[in-house]
Amino acid sequence: MARSNTLQYMILGLLTRQPMTGYDIKQIFDKEKAEFWTAPFSQIYPELNRLLNKELISLVEPTEANSRRKIYQLTKLGTDTFMDWLKLPLSPEITQLNNDDFILRLHFLGKKHLDILKALLKMREQTLKLELAQLELELSEVVYHPEQFGRELIIQKELSNKKSDLKLWRSELKNL
């Protein structure tokens, strides 16, 4: 799948919650997203301008209390664009979903999106099965080469992580 403008979708997703300033968006990045993504002000504000130019967001009309602050809100087009993006990996031509795309979408899915969530978890399960098969093949190639013992350990760790992920997502899928 082609790499999308992740920051654009992060901002649109955050604005589905409520209108926010650029500063509010940065604070949420620092608080909620730091373990997965970072975005400095130097990336956030230019992206907000691009989103304004594309009419995916608009500015809230200033009041006395917020006359100097720019508060951004989603437009209908922005909401539709974000929802289309959430559903995108579920189109028939997409057969794998990398971890970043999976985690980002998962972050914004609520209980009202159970159909998307179930399909997303099934797709991630399918992707993990493929990744496990590839890692097993790699492991079988290095296991008899003592000079590649470090690589063998890395592959074993990755196998363990992916098996754990697969177990978790299968369990969650059963509970939905």
Secondary structure as the mmCIF struct_conf table of DSSP 4:
data_model
#
loop_
_struct_conf.conf_type_id
_struct_conf.id
_struct_conf.beg_label_comp_id
_struct_conf.beg_label_asym_id
_struct_conf.beg_label_seq_id
_struct_conf.end_label_comp_id
_struct_conf.end_label_asym_id
_struct_conf.end_label_seq_id
HELX_LH_PP_P HELX_LH_PP_P1 ALA A 2 SER A 4
HELX_RH_AL_P HELX_RH_AL_P1 THR A 6 LEU A 15
TURN_TY1_P TURN_TY1_P1 THR A 16 ARG A 17
STRN STRN1 MET A 20 MET A 20
HELX_RH_AL_P HELX_RH_AL_P2 GLY A 22 ILE A 28
HELX_RH_PI_P HELX_RH_PI_P1 PHE A 29 LYS A 33
TURN_TY1_P TURN_TY1_P2 ALA A 34 PHE A 36
HELX_RH_AL_P HELX_RH_AL_P3 PHE A 41 ASN A 53
TURN_TY1_P TURN_TY1_P3 LYS A 54 GLU A 55
BEND BEND1 LEU A 56 LEU A 56
STRN STRN2 ILE A 57 LEU A 59
HELX_LH_PP_P HELX_LH_PP_P2 VAL A 60 PRO A 62
BEND BEND2 GLU A 64 GLU A 64
TURN_TY1_P TURN_TY1_P4 ALA A 65 ARG A 68
BEND BEND3 ARG A 69 ARG A 69
STRN STRN3 TYR A 72 LEU A 74
HELX_RH_AL_P HELX_RH_AL_P4 LYS A 76 LYS A 87
HELX_RH_3T_P HELX_RH_3T_P1 LEU A 88 LEU A 90
BEND BEND4 SER A 91 SER A 91
TURN_TY1_P TURN_TY1_P5 PRO A 92 GLU A 93
HELX_RH_AL_P HELX_RH_AL_P5 ASN A 99 PHE A 108
HELX_RH_3T_P HELX_RH_3T_P2 LYS A 111 HIS A 113
HELX_RH_AL_P HELX_RH_AL_P6 LEU A 114 VAL A 142
TURN_TY1_P TURN_TY1_P6 VAL A 143 TYR A 144
HELX_RH_3T_P HELX_RH_3T_P3 PRO A 146 GLN A 148
HELX_RH_AL_P HELX_RH_AL_P7 PHE A 149 ASN A 175
#
